[in-house]
Amino acid sequence: MFRPVNHQKTALAAVEQIEDLILKGVLRSGDRLPAERDLAEQLAVSRPVLRDALKLLEERELIEARRGGGTFVADLIGPIFSEAIIQLISRHPSAKSDYFEFRRGIEGQAAALAADRAAPSDVKRLDDIISQMNAAHVAGDRRAESLLDVAFHHAVGEAAHNVVMLHTLRSCYRLLENGVFYDRGRLYHQPTARVDLLAQHAAIAEAIRSGNAEAARRASEDHIDYVQKALATAEDLDQREYLAGLRKPKTD
């Protein structure tokens, strides 16, 4: 991951390289940097020079040193919304449609860009995730399916090779991971949902693998439309069940 730096710039060159890895999503929030000795060797700089570089990165709030625990990439995403707005959203379900509308647009664009730009390693990562999804599906491991779902969408965002889109999507998926907009378990209780979702992810991966940008966009948009519709159906069923429970049978 790390390369020897230009010794005419020394510490600044080390800073620029680590910043570039963070910007491009190679180093993620929470990733641990190699031990000082190892990192200095990989960058081909002295340890005092490396310390100067790390100090500057820490001042820029890109990394953080944990006492006795090493140096880590800082949490660069943070909460996309404050707790107050999250609670407000939870009280107003109409916000869900805005969330899906946003995801439909940005994920469709990301999938299309991925079809044009994905490197072989990006495609391999998508294929590996699809393989893991198949295994989790066969095992009936819904927790693994849920985690792999998010991992798949992260991988598509990375394959688009657009740093602004990448970090925007990561913020978006933090909401998904935290269940702010919907409970994934409710979706999985739909009779055919697990099969349908697996097929949809496979279709997105296949379109990206084949370099078909329009097919990738369409498959991604169809996936979001399906999720939104399935959740609406589940919520409607819950409401009907609630009303049915309120109705008391007539007594003679």
N, C-alpha and C positions, 0 to 999 in steps of 0.2 A: 504494500500500500504506500509506503513512504520511500522517497528517492533521495539520493545525495543532493544537497542544496548548492546553489551558486555561492561560492565563498567570497565573492565580491560584495555580497549582500549579507552573508552570515545569518544573524538572528532574524532579520527581516525576511529573508528567503524562507526560513523555517516557518515563520508566522504565515507567510503567503501560501505556502503549501498546505498547511493544516487548515487554514481558512477555506481554501479551495475545496478540500475534501469535505468540509462541513457544508459548504454552500451547495455542492453537487449531491449531497445526501449519502456520500460514501461513509462518512462518520455521522452517526445519529445521536440524538439526545440520549444520554446515559451510557454511551459507549466508553469503555475504559481505554485510555492511551497506554501504549507499552511502557514498561518501567523505564526510568530515566536513562539508565545505562544502555538498554536495548534501543530506545528511540534515538539517542545520540549517535549510536553506531549506524542505524538505518539512514539517518539524515547526514551522516559523515560530518558532524560538528562536535565541538568540545562540549562537555557537560555545562560549563559556565555559560556558553553561548545558548545552549538549549534552555537553561534556566531563565535567561533573559527573554527568550521567545515565549516561554510558557507564562512568564509574568505578564507580558504584554497581552497575550490571549486571555488571561484571567482578568486583566483590567478592562478588556473589551467585553467581558461577561460571556465569553464563548466556551470557556472551560472552567472547571472548579476543582480545587484540590481538597480531598477529604482526608482528614487526619488519620494516618495509619492505613488508609485505604486506597491510595493512588490518586491519579488525575483522570477526570471524566469530562466528556462533552456535556455542557450545561443543558438544562431543559430549555431548548430554544423555541419550542412550540408554545408551551404554557396553555392555560385555558383560553379557548377561543372566545368564550363568553364568561362573564362574571357569574357567580352563584345566583345573584338576584335575577339576571335575565334567564338563566336556566330554569329557575323556579317559575318565572313568568311564562316561559314557553310551555312548561308542563301543565300549566293551568289553561292554556289556550291551544287546543289540538290543531287549530287551523294553521299553525306555524309549520306543521309537518309537511303540508303540501309545498310550502316555500323551500323547505329543506330538500325534498325530493326533486323539485324543479331545478334547484342549484346543482345537486349531484348529477342529474340527468345531463345537464349541459356540459359540466366540466369533465365528467367521466367519459362522456361520448367523445369529447375532444381529445382527452388523454389517450383513449384507446386508438383513435385514428392516428395520432402522432406516434404512438408506440408501433403501429403497423408499418409506419414509414421509417422509424428510427431505431427500432430495437436491435441491440447487438446480440450476437449468438448467446452470450451468457445471460442476457435478459430473457430470451426465449427459453433457455434451459431452466431458469428459475421458475418461470410460469409453468413449464411442463412438470417440474418437480412438485410444485404445489398442487397441480391437478392430480398427480399420482397420489399424493398424500390425502387429498380430498376423497378420492376413490376408496382408499383404504379405510378412512374414517367413516365413510358412508356404509361400507360393507360391515364394519364393526359396530355400526349404530352409535358411534361416539359423537354426540351432538355438540359437546363442548369443543372437541377438536375441530369439527366442521365449522363452528362459529369463529374460532381463532384463525383457521385457514382462510375463511372468507375474507377477513380483514387483511390478512397477509397477501392474498391474491390481488386485492385492489391496490395495496401499497406497491406491489411489484409492477402492476400496469402503470401506475404513476411514475415509477422510476424509469420504466422503459420508454416513457415519452421524452425523456431527456430535456425537460424544461424546468429549470430550478424554481421559478416562481410557482408554477403549477404544482411541482412536487411538494413544496412546503405548505401550500394552500390545502392540498389534499390530505396531508398528514394532520393538519388541524381539523379538517372535516372528519377524518376517521377517528380522531380522539373522541368526538361526540358519539360516533357509532360504537366504539369500544365501551364507553361509559353508559350506553343505553339511554342517552338523553332523549332521542326521538322515538325509539320503539324498542320493545322487548323482542329479541330475536327468537326466544323460545316460543312466543305466540305464533310466529311465522312457521316454525318447524312443526307445529301441531296441525297444520293444514295437511290433508291426506297425501297429496302428491308433491308438496313443497320441496322436500329434500331431493327428490329425483329431478324435479324441474330446475332447482338452483344449480345442481351439479352440471346438468346439461348446458345451462346458460353460461356458466364460467368456462366450460370446455369450448363453447362456441366462440367466446371472446378470445381465448388463447389461440384457437385455430386460425381465426381471422388475422391476429397479430403475427402468428407464425408464417402465414402465407403472404403477408405484406399487403393485405386488402384493407385499406384504410376505411372505405365506406362500409364494408361488412363489419369491421371492428366497431365503428361508431354505432351502427344499427344494433348490433348484438348487445352493446353496453346499454344503449337507451332502452331496448326491449327488456333487459334485466331489471333496470330501475322501475320501469312501468309495471312489471310483474310484481315486484316487491310491494310497491305502493298499493296496487289493486288487491293483492292477497291480504295485506294488513287491514285495508278498509273492509274487506269481507269478514275478517276475523272480528274486527271491532263491531261491525253491524250485528254479527251473530251474538256477541256478548251482550249487546244492548237488548236484542230480542229476548235472550234468555233472562236477563234482569227483569224486563217487563212481565214475562211469563211468570216469574217467581212472585211478582207482586199481586197477580190476579188470584184471588181466592175462589175455590170452587163453590158453586151455589149449594146451599143446604135447604132442604124442604122444611 
